[in-house]
């Protein structure tokens, strides 16, 4: 079952009807470290846009970990902030890979240089709008 945060708030904003759910999963990270890294990435995203709705959830409800999966509710304008946050986080974690997933598509991101953050923002917009392909 896919985690959902419908109706959630981030303390600052409520969910807008134009928002779409996007998951960010950390790939290639040891289970013991995944929850901590997901929390760190969540902080980077919220530093870029405090109004983002970002929830850290367990990818497997049977485990007791904090959760290595981030679930975001995004509207198109937030894509730039998400891209900047992911780019800055990956810059500190050159070996990490993240996968963005919508209901219909996914986008893999690794080692993102600053100049590619704009490209990532466009790819996130396409993912939100359901018009992207796997990178």
N, C-alpha and C positions, 0 to 999 in steps of 0.2 A: 504494500500500500504506500502511495506517495504521500509524504508529509504535507500538511496544508496549514496555512496561517490565515485563512480567510477570516475577516473580521478583526484581525489583530491590529494593534497600534504600537507605535514606538515611543509612546509618551508624548510626542510632539504633533503627530498627525494621525488622521484616520485613513482608512483604505479608500481610495478613489476607484470608481467604477472602471476607469480607463487603465487601471494597473493590471499587469499580468504576473503570474507566479513564475519565478525563475529559481532554479536550484543551482548552487555552486558546490561542487564536490572536490575535495582534495584527493589527488591520485598519487600513488607511489610514496605514501607517508606511513610510517609505522603506526599501528593502532594506538600505542601508548602516547604518541606525540600528536596525533591527528586532532583531538579535541582542543588542545592548547593552541595549535596553529589555526584552527577554524575560528577560535575566539579572537586571536590576534588579527586575522583577516577581517573579521566583523568590525573590530575597532578601526582598522584602516578605512573601511567603507564608510563608517559613521563619521570619521574625521573629515571625509570629503563632502558628505551631505548628512547632517544630523537628522534630517527628516526622512531618511530611508527607513523602510520597514524591513528589518533583517532579524530573522529568528535562527538560532542555532539549535538543530534537532539531531536526534539519533537516526542514522541511516538504517539501523537494525533495532527495532523496539525491544528485542530480547536482551540487548546488552545493557550494561550499567554505565557506559561511558557518557561523558557530557554531550557528545555529538560532534561529528566531523562534517556535517552537512549544513550548509547555510541555505535558508529559504528566504527569498526576497520577493517583495511585491514592487514591481517596477512600472513606471510610466516612461515613455520615450525620453523626456528631458533628463531623467536620472541616469541614463546610460553613460554619459560623460563622466559623472562622479564615480560611478562603479568602475569604469575603465581606468581612471586615474588611481583609485584605491587599489585595484588588483595589480596595476603596473608597479606601484610603489612597494607593495607587499612582495611581489615576485622579485623585485630588484634586490631585496634582502635575502631571498630564498631561491637562489639560482637553480636549485635542483627540484623545486616544486612544480607541479602541474595542476591546473584547475580545469574542471569541466563545467561549463554552463549548460543547463538543460531546461528546455521549456516542455510543454506537453507534446510538441511535435518535432523537436529538433535538438541538436546539441552542438557545442562549440568547445574545442580543446584549446587551451592556452598554456604555453610554456615560454620561459625566458623572454619576456616582453620588453623590448627596449622602449625608452620614453617616446621616441618618435612614432612608435606603433600604437600608442595608447589611443590616438584619434581613430585609427583603423579599427581597433577593438571596440570603440564606442559605436561605430557604424555597424559592426557585426552584432553587437548586443541589441541595437535598435532593430535590426533585421530578425534577430531571434525573438524579441518581444512581439514583433508584428507578424511572426510566422512566415517570413520570406527568406530565411537563411538556409544555407547548406552546411554540411559538416566541413570544418576546415582541415 
